[in-house]
Amino acid sequence: MPTPDRYTAEAPAECDVAIVGGGFSGLMSLVRLAQCAPKCQAVVLERRPLPGPGVAYGACDAEHLLNVPAARMGVFAERPTGFHEWLERNFPGRYRADEFVPRALFGRYLAEAVSQTLADTKACAAFVRDAVVHIEPLGQRFELLLASGRTVLARGVILAPGLPPARAPWRAVDEGVTRSLVAQDPWDRAAVKGLAPDGDAVLVGSGLTAIDLVMGLRRSGWKGRIVLVSRNGRLPLPHAASHGAPVVYDPQELMRGVHAAFRAVRRAAKELARVGHDWRAAIDAVRPHAQAVWGAWPASERQAFLRRLRPFWEIHRHRAPAHLLEAIERERAAGTIEVVAGAIASLRMDAASTHAEVVVRTAHGSLRVIRASRVINCSGPAMSVSETLDPLLGSLLRMGFALADRLGLGLRTDREGRLIGADGTVQRRVRLVGALRRGELWESTAVPELRAQAAVAAESLAQELGCGTVDRRAFTDRSDSAPRGAIGGCA
Ligand SMILES: Cc1cc2nc3c(=O)[nH]c(=O)nc-3n(C[C@H](O)[C@H](O)[C@H](O)COP(=O)(O)OP(=O)(O)OC[C@H]3O[C@@H](n4cnc5c(N)ncnc54)[C@H](O)[C@@H]3O)c2cc1C
């Protein structure tokens, strides 16, 4: 039986549904598809050779932690405690429900949920290691062109590609530094390997990715100085063990605009402090309203939020486990970690041609020169789809099959996640799941939102397709004469 931990290079020539991306969104779309239309033949296409699902749960080691407590990470909305129950079955008594557990364990749990669902429903799926670089409508179907040159013909498509990586933030000032001294992709294991001991590690960004990389560098035994450079020089704020009193907002007040919303949040946080409770409840209580509020704000308010308030919001909303931040603070006090507010003004080889010379223009206007053993991009995904070099996104936008949302944060969709083309037509039988819907939903990042999107996308697509019409023999025959890359394991 093919499972998400056993990808093959061979893609079947045809399927009912092609799922682009084998991260949480793609796999949960598959799970929901198997549950509602077990006869639907699905192919999951994933380009990265990761040991687990997607960047968050695949490109991590045993020490990288979730930033959401275990009890809220169940893959099924109807059973949010499912992950903690799985932990209890596999590691009795080891993890508390409110604990931040290793992300790799969540990856294992997710992969098991997929395999179990496929077994229970007797649904068929193939897991193919290849990148989709182009999608073209062919009559009632879609032809997916893969990086290997192969093609897959599908009746429906679920796009779940996550966010494209940003181009290196130093790109415009890079004078051609030796490539082994710069790491564009922080999730590539090579990013923290083989650093010379006598220079600094410069991490560009100071969010959750940078914290992961700091931990990765220290675990690898590297003892050099680490400098985090980001525009605002702020680290995420810590999670608290317990949030205390719940906060109830009037959604109409939040919808009035950015300033009204922030006044309401500040008022709630002050009130919590006054009665001896924690401010975090004021942030978390916004989340159930976030999509409706974002949808109600006109483009000018959304722009104002992105320009002025997003960095503050992000450090409050995307918090880090407290003990990791404490470890960083200890190192800051000892001088082995420094956080600099500023931007890279130039990047060149040093005089000896052994290290990179990073010149940082600080927020105060001064210049700092740092001799770096490696410069690592921790700036997160691209904020604008037009900036990305991602071949599939570029091709979808160029051919007008997809349209960027007004702020360019992602792609336009209707309420069920159907892609909207450049001429305004809804692309029937094509769904988008994941963070590329953030332009229209904003909160489209974490497990709770994504599991809901995946369910809607899979169920509505299966209904539209009336699934199960592809010749099943093409998928079940595993003899040599079977079509290439046949989907296996189906009853
Ligand atoms: C470091 C990190 C930690 C996180 N921690 C948490 C957490 O604790 N809790 C939480 O709720 N959320 C967390 N998140 C948010 C996380 O993004 C979501 O939970 C979820 O993993 C997103 O899944 P996704 O499938 O939408 O995107 P991704 O995980 O990015 O998966 C998309 C996949 O699609 C593949 N792909 C893209 N384009 C193509 C193509 N053209 N062809 C083939 N394959 C393609 C990519 O290689 C990738 O594997 C974290 C995110 C990160 C980055």
The ligand as an SDF file (V2000), in Angstrom:
LIG
                    3D

 53 58  0  0  0  0  0  0  0  0999 V2000
    8.7160   25.9080   10.7960 C   0  0  0  0  0  0  0  0  0  0  0  0
    7.2290   25.9080   10.8680 C   0  0  0  0  0  0  0  0  0  0  0  0
    6.5760   25.5200   12.0310 C   0  0  0  0  0  0  0  0  0  0  0  0
    5.1920   25.5120   12.1030 C   0  0  0  0  0  0  0  0  0  0  0  0
    4.5880   25.1040   13.2480 N   0  0  0  0  0  0  0  0  0  0  0  0
    3.2280   25.0370   13.2840 C   0  0  0  0  0  0  0  0  0  0  0  0
    2.5530   24.5640   14.4520 C   0  0  0  0  0  0  0  0  0  0  0  0
    3.1710   24.2310   15.4540 O   0  0  0  0  0  0  0  0  0  0  0  0
    1.1960   24.4880   14.4420 N   0  0  0  0  0  0  0  0  0  0  0  0
    0.4680   24.8760   13.3490 C   0  0  0  0  0  0  0  0  0  0  0  0
   -0.7630   24.7810   13.3670 O   0  0  0  0  0  0  0  0  0  0  0  0
    1.0870   25.3480   12.2450 N   0  0  0  0  0  0  0  0  0  0  0  0
    2.4300   25.4340   12.1960 C   0  0  0  0  0  0  0  0  0  0  0  0
    3.0450   25.9110   11.0800 N   0  0  0  0  0  0  0  0  0  0  0  0
    2.2130   26.3780    9.9780 C   0  0  0  0  0  0  0  0  0  0  0  0
    2.2390   25.3550    8.8630 C   0  0  0  0  0  0  0  0  0  0  0  0
    2.5640   26.1060    7.7370 O   0  0  0  0  0  0  0  0  0  0  0  0
    0.9420   24.5990    8.6910 C   0  0  0  0  0  0  0  0  0  0  0  0
    0.6130   23.9380    9.8860 O   0  0  0  0  0  0  0  0  0  0  0  0
    1.0150   23.5280    7.5960 C   0  0  0  0  0  0  0  0  0  0  0  0
    2.0980   22.6690    7.8050 O   0  0  0  0  0  0  0  0  0  0  0  0
    1.0770   24.0950    6.1940 C   0  0  0  0  0  0  0  0  0  0  0  0
    0.9360   23.0090    5.3360 O   0  0  0  0  0  0  0  0  0  0  0  0
    0.7730   23.1780    3.7830 P   0  0  0  0  0  0  0  0  0  0  0  0
    0.5960   21.8160    3.2450 O   0  0  0  0  0  0  0  0  0  0  0  0
   -0.2860   24.1610    3.4730 O   0  0  0  0  0  0  0  0  0  0  0  0
    2.1280   23.8370    3.2960 O   0  0  0  0  0  0  0  0  0  0  0  0
    3.5850   23.1910    3.2990 P   0  0  0  0  0  0  0  0  0  0  0  0
    3.8800   22.4980    4.5610 O   0  0  0  0  0  0  0  0  0  0  0  0
    4.4920   24.2880    2.8680 O   0  0  0  0  0  0  0  0  0  0  0  0
    3.5070   22.0730    2.1800 O   0  0  0  0  0  0  0  0  0  0  0  0
    3.3920   22.3750    0.8160 C   0  0  0  0  0  0  0  0  0  0  0  0
    4.1680   21.3240    0.0650 C   0  0  0  0  0  0  0  0  0  0  0  0
    3.9410   21.5050   -1.3330 O   0  0  0  0  0  0  0  0  0  0  0  0
    5.1340   21.2400   -2.0190 C   0  0  0  0  0  0  0  0  0  0  0  0
    5.0560   21.9110   -3.3140 N   0  0  0  0  0  0  0  0  0  0  0  0
    4.9730   23.2470   -3.5390 C   0  0  0  0  0  0  0  0  0  0  0  0
    4.8720   23.4870   -4.8610 N   0  0  0  0  0  0  0  0  0  0  0  0
    4.9120   22.2910   -5.4750 C   0  0  0  0  0  0  0  0  0  0  0  0
    4.8710   21.8960   -6.8400 C   0  0  0  0  0  0  0  0  0  0  0  0
    4.7750   22.8030   -7.8100 N   0  0  0  0  0  0  0  0  0  0  0  0
    4.9470   20.5810   -7.1350 N   0  0  0  0  0  0  0  0  0  0  0  0
    5.0440   19.6460   -6.1330 C   0  0  0  0  0  0  0  0  0  0  0  0
    5.1050   19.9740   -4.8200 N   0  0  0  0  0  0  0  0  0  0  0  0
    5.0220   21.2810   -4.4960 C   0  0  0  0  0  0  0  0  0  0  0  0
    6.2150   21.7870   -1.1180 C   0  0  0  0  0  0  0  0  0  0  0  0
    7.4600   21.1730   -1.3680 O   0  0  0  0  0  0  0  0  0  0  0  0
    5.6730   21.4470    0.2780 C   0  0  0  0  0  0  0  0  0  0  0  0
    6.1740   20.2480    0.7880 O   0  0  0  0  0  0  0  0  0  0  0  0
    4.4360   25.9260   10.9920 C   0  0  0  0  0  0  0  0  0  0  0  0
    5.1010   26.3360    9.8160 C   0  0  0  0  0  0  0  0  0  0  0  0
    6.4840   26.3140    9.7550 C   0  0  0  0  0  0  0  0  0  0  0  0
    7.1600   26.7350    8.4760 C   0  0  0  0  0  0  0  0  0  0  0  0
  1  2  1  0
  2  3  1  0
  2 52  2  0
  3  4  2  0
  4  5  1  0
  4 50  1  0
  5  6  2  0
  6  7  1  0
  6 13  1  0
  7  8  2  0
  7  9  1  0
  9 10  1  0
 10 11  2  0
 10 12  1  0
 12 13  2  0
 13 14  1  0
 14 15  1  0
 14 50  1  0
 15 16  1  0
 16 17  1  0
 16 18  1  0
 18 19  1  0
 18 20  1  0
 20 21  1  0
 20 22  1  0
 22 23  1  0
 23 24  1  0
 24 25  2  0
 24 26  1  0
 24 27  1  0
 27 28  1  0
 28 29  2  0
 28 30  1  0
 28 31  1  0
 31 32  1  0
 32 33  1  0
 33 34  1  0
 33 48  1  0
 34 35  1  0
 35 36  1  0
 35 46  1  0
 36 37  1  0
 36 45  1  0
 37 38  2  0
 38 39  1  0
 39 40  1  0
 39 45  2  0
 40 41  1  0
 40 42  2  0
 42 43  1  0
 43 44  2  0
 44 45  1  0
 46 47  1  0
 46 48  1  0
 48 49  1  0
 50 51  2  0
 51 52  1  0
 52 53  1  0
M  END
$$$$
